[in-house]
Amino acid sequence: MKHLAKNPSGFYSFRIRIPNAYRDYFNQTEIVKALRTKSYNEARKLCKLVTADTMKLLQTLKLGVFDEAQEKLLVNQYLSNIMTPIS
């Protein structure tokens, strides 16, 4: 899977590069989220969920239907949710 990474300890994480056009909203160049599993199959499922949420946000930003303040709020909510541990 494209956004699935495995660390030396054997745990998987979600990792995606933020497109240049949206880096001002994120103040970072990539998003990394620990998936807290060593199971490839479980990591794939979790990665698909996180990827879908991320792509939905990026598509929303690309459409440009919100003003800058609303876009920043959407990004902050996304980052808050993405940093919540997966149980």
Buried (B, 14 or more C-beta within 10 A) or exposed (E): EEBBBEEEEEBBBBBBEBEEEBEEBBEEEEBEBBBBBEEEEBBBEBBBEBBEBBEEBBEBBEEEEEEEEEBBEBBEEBBEEBEEEBE
